[in-house]
Amino acid sequence: MDADPLAACPEEEAGECMLMSTDGAFVPLVHGQWGEVKLLAIGQVKHRRGAKGKSQEVHTEQITYFTRLSDAATFSDQASAQVRRRGLDRAKTVVGVQDGAEWVQGVVQAHRADAVRILDAGSCRWAHRSHWRRRAPRRTQLAR
């Protein structure tokens, strides 16, 4: 039996505003090796009245996940079916919440170049500290 990557997949109705969030995490493999698992989360953004109808709250609903242990280009290509199924390619507005990693930005660029990009400063701050802790002289104290 041959795989048919272009086979029709059921497409959901696209939400007016959709969210995509891409990230990676290192996981242990065998023989002391590590590999980066890549993840794409897709959800619908909904606006609701807050407590007593005074403020508006934003919630992400109907979140689905796609993950693979692969290089960034293969991951982005394989994620295309999930992107199409969820309607990310047909949504009026797409918001991308992620860190500034080059491969992550490449996934957004490949699927929705017009996405409103929101930088997850928390993970960037952690990565920045981690980077400089490894390179700082021992006598240097970095703020925690």
ZABAVO-228691 format. One record per residue (C-alpha): residue number from 1; residue in three letters; x, y, z. Coordinates in pm, whole numbers, plus 32768, in hexadecimal, padded with zeros to 4 digits. Layout:
N
<rec><k>NUM</k><r>ALA</r><X>X</X><Y>Y</Y><Z>Z</Z></rec>
...
% end
This chain:
144
<rec><k>1</k><r>MET</r><X>8000</X><Y>8000</Y><Z>8000</Z></rec>
<rec><k>2</k><r>ASP</r><X>808C</X><Y>8154</Y><Z>7FA0</Z></rec>
<rec><k>3</k><r>ALA</r><X>805B</X><Y>8288</Y><Z>8075</Z></rec>
<rec><k>4</k><r>ASP</r><X>7FA0</X><Y>83A8</Y><Z>7FD4</Z></rec>
<rec><k>5</k><r>PRO</r><X>8012</X><Y>84E9</Y><Z>8080</Z></rec>
<rec><k>6</k><r>LEU</r><X>7F29</X><Y>85B9</Y><Z>7FA9</Z></rec>
<rec><k>7</k><r>ALA</r><X>7DF3</X><Y>84ED</Y><Z>7FFF</Z></rec>
<rec><k>8</k><r>ALA</r><X>7CC9</X><Y>85BC</Y><Z>8062</Z></rec>
<rec><k>9</k><r>CYS</r><X>7CB0</X><Y>85F7</Y><Z>81D5</Z></rec>
<rec><k>10</k><r>PRO</r><X>7B75</X><Y>867A</Y><Z>827B</Z></rec>
<rec><k>11</k><r>GLU</r><X>7B8D</X><Y>87F2</Y><Z>829E</Z></rec>
<rec><k>12</k><r>GLU</r><X>7AF1</X><Y>88A1</Y><Z>83C7</Z></rec>
<rec><k>13</k><r>GLU</r><X>7A4E</X><Y>89F3</Y><Z>83AE</Z></rec>
<rec><k>14</k><r>ALA</r><X>7B59</X><Y>8AFA</Y><Z>83E6</Z></rec>
<rec><k>15</k><r>GLY</r><X>7B2F</X><Y>8BDC</Y><Z>8511</Z></rec>
<rec><k>16</k><r>GLU</r><X>7B38</X><Y>8D50</Y><Z>84D1</Z></rec>
<rec><k>17</k><r>CYS</r><X>7C6E</X><Y>8D6D</Y><Z>85AC</Z></rec>
<rec><k>18</k><r>MET</r><X>7D57</X><Y>8C43</Y><Z>85D4</Z></rec>
<rec><k>19</k><r>LEU</r><X>7E8F</X><Y>8C15</Y><Z>86A6</Z></rec>
<rec><k>20</k><r>MET</r><X>7FC5</X><Y>8B4F</Y><Z>864D</Z></rec>
<rec><k>21</k><r>SER</r><X>80DF</X><Y>8B0E</Y><Z>873F</Z></rec>
<rec><k>22</k><r>THR</r><X>8219</X><Y>8A50</Y><Z>86E4</Z></rec>
<rec><k>23</k><r>ASP</r><X>832D</X><Y>89DB</Y><Z>87CA</Z></rec>
<rec><k>24</k><r>GLY</r><X>8430</X><Y>88CF</Y><Z>87FC</Z></rec>
<rec><k>25</k><r>ALA</r><X>84A4</X><Y>87FD</Y><Z>8920</Z></rec>
<rec><k>26</k><r>PHE</r><X>85D0</X><Y>871C</Y><Z>8943</Z></rec>
<rec><k>27</k><r>VAL</r><X>8582</X><Y>85B7</Y><Z>89A5</Z></rec>
<rec><k>28</k><r>PRO</r><X>866C</X><Y>849A</Y><Z>89FC</Z></rec>
<rec><k>29</k><r>LEU</r><X>8694</X><Y>838F</Y><Z>88F2</Z></rec>
<rec><k>30</k><r>VAL</r><X>8769</X><Y>8256</Y><Z>8912</Z></rec>
<rec><k>31</k><r>HIS</r><X>88DD</X><Y>8237</Y><Z>8961</Z></rec>
<rec><k>32</k><r>GLY</r><X>88EB</X><Y>838D</Y><Z>8A08</Z></rec>
<rec><k>33</k><r>GLN</r><X>8879</X><Y>8446</Y><Z>88D1</Z></rec>
<rec><k>34</k><r>TRP</r><X>877E</X><Y>8563</Y><Z>88CF</Z></rec>
<rec><k>35</k><r>GLY</r><X>8693</X><Y>85DA</Y><Z>87BE</Z></rec>
<rec><k>36</k><r>GLU</r><X>85B0</X><Y>8707</Y><Z>8795</Z></rec>
<rec><k>37</k><r>VAL</r><X>843D</X><Y>86BC</Y><Z>877F</Z></rec>
<rec><k>38</k><r>LYS</r><X>8381</X><Y>87CF</Y><Z>86CC</Z></rec>
<rec><k>39</k><r>LEU</r><X>821A</X><Y>882B</Y><Z>8724</Z></rec>
<rec><k>40</k><r>LEU</r><X>810B</X><Y>88F8</Y><Z>867B</Z></rec>
<rec><k>41</k><r>ALA</r><X>7FD4</X><Y>8957</Y><Z>8742</Z></rec>
<rec><k>42</k><r>ILE</r><X>7EA7</X><Y>89E6</Y><Z>8688</Z></rec>
<rec><k>43</k><r>GLY</r><X>7D70</X><Y>8A76</Y><Z>872B</Z></rec>
<rec><k>44</k><r>GLN</r><X>7C4F</X><Y>8B67</Y><Z>86FC</Z></rec>
<rec><k>45</k><r>VAL</r><X>7C62</X><Y>8CB5</Y><Z>87AD</Z></rec>
<rec><k>46</k><r>LYS</r><X>7B1D</X><Y>8D22</Y><Z>8854</Z></rec>
<rec><k>47</k><r>HIS</r><X>7AC9</X><Y>8E6C</Y><Z>88FB</Z></rec>
<rec><k>48</k><r>ARG</r><X>79E1</X><Y>8E66</Y><Z>8A2A</Z></rec>
<rec><k>49</k><r>ARG</r><X>795C</X><Y>8F61</Y><Z>8B20</Z></rec>
<rec><k>50</k><r>GLY</r><X>7A14</X><Y>8F51</Y><Z>8C68</Z></rec>
<rec><k>51</k><r>ALA</r><X>7983</X><Y>8F57</Y><Z>8DC5</Z></rec>
<rec><k>52</k><r>LYS</r><X>784B</X><Y>902E</Y><Z>8DDC</Z></rec>
<rec><k>53</k><r>GLY</r><X>786C</X><Y>9080</Y><Z>8C69</Z></rec>
<rec><k>54</k><r>LYS</r><X>796F</X><Y>918F</Y><Z>8CA9</Z></rec>
<rec><k>55</k><r>SER</r><X>7AA1</X><Y>9110</Y><Z>8BF3</Z></rec>
<rec><k>56</k><r>GLN</r><X>7AE9</X><Y>902F</Y><Z>8AD1</Z></rec>
<rec><k>57</k><r>GLU</r><X>7BAC</X><Y>8EEC</Y><Z>8AF8</Z></rec>
<rec><k>58</k><r>VAL</r><X>7C59</X><Y>8E2B</Y><Z>89E6</Z></rec>
<rec><k>59</k><r>HIS</r><X>7C59</X><Y>8CAE</Y><Z>89ED</Z></rec>
<rec><k>60</k><r>THR</r><X>7CE5</X><Y>8BAA</Y><Z>8900</Z></rec>
<rec><k>61</k><r>GLU</r><X>7BFB</X><Y>8A83</Y><Z>88C9</Z></rec>
<rec><k>62</k><r>GLN</r><X>7BF4</X><Y>8943</Y><Z>8801</Z></rec>
<rec><k>63</k><r>ILE</r><X>7D6D</X><Y>891A</Y><Z>8814</Z></rec>
<rec><k>64</k><r>THR</r><X>7E0D</X><Y>8802</Y><Z>874F</Z></rec>
<rec><k>65</k><r>TYR</r><X>7F79</X><Y>879B</Y><Z>8743</Z></rec>
<rec><k>66</k><r>PHE</r><X>8062</X><Y>8716</Y><Z>863A</Z></rec>
<rec><k>67</k><r>THR</r><X>81BC</X><Y>869B</Y><Z>869D</Z></rec>
<rec><k>68</k><r>ARG</r><X>82E0</X><Y>85EA</Y><Z>85F7</Z></rec>
<rec><k>69</k><r>LEU</r><X>8449</X><Y>8594</Y><Z>8638</Z></rec>
<rec><k>70</k><r>SER</r><X>84DA</X><Y>861C</Y><Z>84F5</Z></rec>
<rec><k>71</k><r>ASP</r><X>8599</X><Y>873B</Y><Z>845D</Z></rec>
<rec><k>72</k><r>ALA</r><X>84E3</X><Y>8888</Y><Z>843A</Z></rec>
<rec><k>73</k><r>ALA</r><X>84A2</X><Y>8872</Y><Z>82C3</Z></rec>
<rec><k>74</k><r>THR</r><X>840C</X><Y>8715</Y><Z>82DB</Z></rec>
<rec><k>75</k><r>PHE</r><X>833C</X><Y>877B</Y><Z>840A</Z></rec>
<rec><k>76</k><r>SER</r><X>82B0</X><Y>88AC</Y><Z>8358</Z></rec>
<rec><k>77</k><r>ASP</r><X>825C</X><Y>87DE</Y><Z>8225</Z></rec>
<rec><k>78</k><r>GLN</r><X>81B4</X><Y>86CA</Y><Z>82EE</Z></rec>
<rec><k>79</k><r>ALA</r><X>80EE</X><Y>87C8</Y><Z>83BA</Z></rec>
<rec><k>80</k><r>SER</r><X>8044</X><Y>8841</Y><Z>827B</Z></rec>
<rec><k>81</k><r>ALA</r><X>7F2A</X><Y>8742</Y><Z>8298</Z></rec>
<rec><k>82</k><r>GLN</r><X>7ED7</X><Y>87B4</Y><Z>83FB</Z></rec>
<rec><k>83</k><r>VAL</r><X>7EE8</X><Y>8921</Y><Z>8390</Z></rec>
<rec><k>84</k><r>ARG</r><X>7DF6</X><Y>88DA</Y><Z>8273</Z></rec>
<rec><k>85</k><r>ARG</r><X>7D0F</X><Y>8802</Y><Z>8347</Z></rec>
<rec><k>86</k><r>ARG</r><X>7CED</X><Y>890B</Y><Z>8457</Z></rec>
<rec><k>87</k><r>GLY</r><X>7CB9</X><Y>8A26</Y><Z>835D</Z></rec>
<rec><k>88</k><r>LEU</r><X>7DE8</X><Y>8AF0</Y><Z>83C1</Z></rec>
<rec><k>89</k><r>ASP</r><X>7E23</X><Y>8B3A</Y><Z>8252</Z></rec>
<rec><k>90</k><r>ARG</r><X>7CBE</X><Y>8BC0</Y><Z>822C</Z></rec>
<rec><k>91</k><r>ALA</r><X>7C9A</X><Y>8C88</Y><Z>836F</Z></rec>
<rec><k>92</k><r>LYS</r><X>7C6A</X><Y>8DFF</Y><Z>8353</Z></rec>
<rec><k>93</k><r>THR</r><X>7D70</X><Y>8E43</Y><Z>8460</Z></rec>
<rec><k>94</k><r>VAL</r><X>7E85</X><Y>8D64</Y><Z>84E6</Z></rec>
<rec><k>95</k><r>VAL</r><X>7F50</X><Y>8DB2</Y><Z>861C</Z></rec>
<rec><k>96</k><r>GLY</r><X>809F</X><Y>8D07</Y><Z>864B</Z></rec>
<rec><k>97</k><r>VAL</r><X>8118</X><Y>8CF4</Y><Z>87B5</Z></rec>
<rec><k>98</k><r>GLN</r><X>8278</X><Y>8C6A</Y><Z>87CC</Z></rec>
<rec><k>99</k><r>ASP</r><X>83E1</X><Y>8CAF</Y><Z>881A</Z></rec>
<rec><k>100</k><r>GLY</r><X>84D1</X><Y>8D46</Y><Z>8721</Z></rec>
<rec><k>101</k><r>ALA</r><X>857F</X><Y>8C05</Y><Z>86B2</Z></rec>
<rec><k>102</k><r>GLU</r><X>85CC</X><Y>8C13</Y><Z>8540</Z></rec>
<rec><k>103</k><r>TRP</r><X>852C</X><Y>8AC3</Y><Z>84EE</Z></rec>
<rec><k>104</k><r>VAL</r><X>83EF</X><Y>8B26</Y><Z>85AB</Z></rec>
<rec><k>105</k><r>GLN</r><X>83D1</X><Y>8C68</Y><Z>84E5</Z></rec>
<rec><k>106</k><r>GLY</r><X>8405</X><Y>8B9A</Y><Z>83A9</Z></rec>
<rec><k>107</k><r>VAL</r><X>82D5</X><Y>8AC3</Y><Z>83FB</Z></rec>
<rec><k>108</k><r>VAL</r><X>81FE</X><Y>8BFA</Y><Z>8425</Z></rec>
<rec><k>109</k><r>GLN</r><X>8289</X><Y>8C8E</Y><Z>82E5</Z></rec>
<rec><k>110</k><r>ALA</r><X>8240</X><Y>8B4D</Y><Z>8224</Z></rec>
<rec><k>111</k><r>HIS</r><X>80D6</X><Y>8B2B</Y><Z>8296</Z></rec>
<rec><k>112</k><r>ARG</r><X>805D</X><Y>8C8D</Y><Z>82E1</Z></rec>
<rec><k>113</k><r>ALA</r><X>815B</X><Y>8D98</Y><Z>8287</Z></rec>
<rec><k>114</k><r>ASP</r><X>8054</X><Y>8E9F</Y><Z>82DD</Z></rec>
<rec><k>115</k><r>ALA</r><X>8026</X><Y>8E21</Y><Z>8443</Z></rec>
<rec><k>116</k><r>VAL</r><X>802F</X><Y>8F1F</Y><Z>855B</Z></rec>
<rec><k>117</k><r>ARG</r><X>8164</X><Y>8EB2</Y><Z>8617</Z></rec>
<rec><k>118</k><r>ILE</r><X>8175</X><Y>8EC5</Y><Z>8790</Z></rec>
<rec><k>119</k><r>LEU</r><X>82C8</X><Y>8E83</Y><Z>8829</Z></rec>
<rec><k>120</k><r>ASP</r><X>82C0</X><Y>8DA3</Y><Z>895B</Z></rec>
<rec><k>121</k><r>ALA</r><X>83B3</X><Y>8E76</Y><Z>8A21</Z></rec>
<rec><k>122</k><r>GLY</r><X>83B6</X><Y>8D83</Y><Z>8B46</Z></rec>
<rec><k>123</k><r>SER</r><X>845A</X><Y>8C6E</Y><Z>8A80</Z></rec>
<rec><k>124</k><r>CYS</r><X>8543</X><Y>8D65</Y><Z>89D7</Z></rec>
<rec><k>125</k><r>ARG</r><X>85B1</X><Y>8DED</Y><Z>8B28</Z></rec>
<rec><k>126</k><r>TRP</r><X>85F6</X><Y>8C89</Y><Z>8BA1</Z></rec>
<rec><k>127</k><r>ALA</r><X>86BA</X><Y>8C33</Y><Z>8A66</Z></rec>
<rec><k>128</k><r>HIS</r><X>877F</X><Y>8D77</Y><Z>8A7D</Z></rec>
<rec><k>129</k><r>ARG</r><X>87DF</X><Y>8D36</Y><Z>8BE8</Z></rec>
<rec><k>130</k><r>SER</r><X>8838</X><Y>8BCF</Y><Z>8BA0</Z></rec>
<rec><k>131</k><r>HIS</r><X>8912</X><Y>8C3D</Y><Z>8A7C</Z></rec>
<rec><k>132</k><r>TRP</r><X>89CF</X><Y>8D3D</Y><Z>8B4C</Z></rec>
<rec><k>133</k><r>ARG</r><X>89F2</X><Y>8C60</Y><Z>8C80</Z></rec>
<rec><k>134</k><r>ARG</r><X>8AB1</X><Y>8B66</Y><Z>8BAE</Z></rec>
<rec><k>135</k><r>ARG</r><X>8B97</X><Y>8C77</Y><Z>8B29</Z></rec>
<rec><k>136</k><r>ALA</r><X>8BC2</X><Y>8D5B</Y><Z>8C58</Z></rec>
<rec><k>137</k><r>PRO</r><X>8D05</X><Y>8D49</Y><Z>8D22</Z></rec>
<rec><k>138</k><r>ARG</r><X>8CDB</X><Y>8C8B</Y><Z>8E69</Z></rec>
<rec><k>139</k><r>ARG</r><X>8CFD</X><Y>8DC5</Y><Z>8F3D</Z></rec>
<rec><k>140</k><r>THR</r><X>8BDC</X><Y>8E6E</Y><Z>8E84</Z></rec>
<rec><k>141</k><r>GLN</r><X>8A87</X><Y>8E58</Y><Z>8F2A</Z></rec>
<rec><k>142</k><r>LEU</r><X>8960</X><Y>8E69</Y><Z>8E43</Z></rec>
<rec><k>143</k><r>ALA</r><X>880F</X><Y>8EDA</Y><Z>8EC8</Z></rec>
<rec><k>144</k><r>ARG</r><X>8715</X><Y>8DC3</Y><Z>8EFB</Z></rec>
% end
